[in-house]
């Protein structure tokens, strides 16, 4: 298995108990690159499950989407970093000061305490939202326009990357610096049910467009054979890289 390709796949541990998460981590260890701990698992199991996964040698993307006053988010970000996560996120709509404060606070704490600074990525527009939903909450921009605006704001505010749908990868890439991370949720294997997601893509599309990481949850964790499903997704991504190199 190509390690570079494998490392691009983040599996969302959207389960209700620490034991269910442990079982998935044990099964997928060495198969996928990272595990996402989101609000569902974190609320049920707390920070201890994050520490446990990190201590086992696996990488964690802490997906709590911090969005609050700058001081609160800065403190929460330092707490997340101390857990040893590789990535965590905030909402770009929290504004420039909030993002700048959390980036600075985490960098300062990492330097003072000697831990590795995680990447901080800013959520642009959730993949469950479309133009109609944005309009209903008072946003007059189309999703792609809003993603571009928030991506530029995130870059200027010290973020390491953004969370955006596969449909906006190209416009983000054209707007930001090289090396700016793009994490793509809402990825579904070919032929899979889109569930509550609206702006989605299959793995090959996301990788071909330039995603640094793709996040897949239900299609893997609900599969009869999660390992086989993960391997199929990785194989699909590998085919894209092989085609690009030929």
Phi, psi and omega in degrees: 000135178290118185295321180300316179293314179305319184292346178278348182264119175253125178262126180279117178275065181274070182234171190259359182214156177298323182293320178297321177294316179301317182298318180292318178299316180298319182290323188261002178302129180082353180261318182244166187272333187199159177238137178262128172252115182251193185300323183297307181288320182296323179292324181281322190243346176074185183295341182297327179291327177295311179300320182297316180293317179296315180296336179281356178099003180263158179267148182232134168258112180271109189254074180252355173050058181304134179205101184198191177295152187307316182296319180295316181292322178299315179294318178296321180296319177296319177299319178296316181297323180294341177286346179090017181290157179270329179217143164219167185229160174227167176272125177299331180291354172289345173101167186296314182299318180299314181293317180297318181296318181290322178298315181293317183297318180292318178298317180295317180294320179298319178293320184284326187256351174080019175263162180284128180289126177284161170286141178245122181241148184254130177287129179268273178237123181304144181290350176275356183258147173229186184299321180298316180295317179299317179299322183293338178255015172091009178266118184272354181277150170288158182307316182294324178294319180292321178298315180298314181300312182289330177294316178296321178296317179298316179299314181293340184261010174091012177285156179270350181173190181224164168254122182210160179285162180299334182292339183254005183302313183300315182289329176292313180302321182287344185258335189247174182289162173294143180090353177287122187286143172235115178258126188245109173271183176068028179268133181230135175302155180306130177085000184275158176290137181279354180052232183265010180276146180247321181251091190236173177203163173272161185307315182300319179298316182295316180292317179300324181284342176115022177294140174278323178220145169242145181248124179232129181245268188308318181301333178269307189288340177263358182289153175298325178229088182303323181295314180297319179297317178298318180296324178295320178295317179296321178297321178296319178292320180299323178299323179295313179298319179297320179293322180291331182274343183277000000 
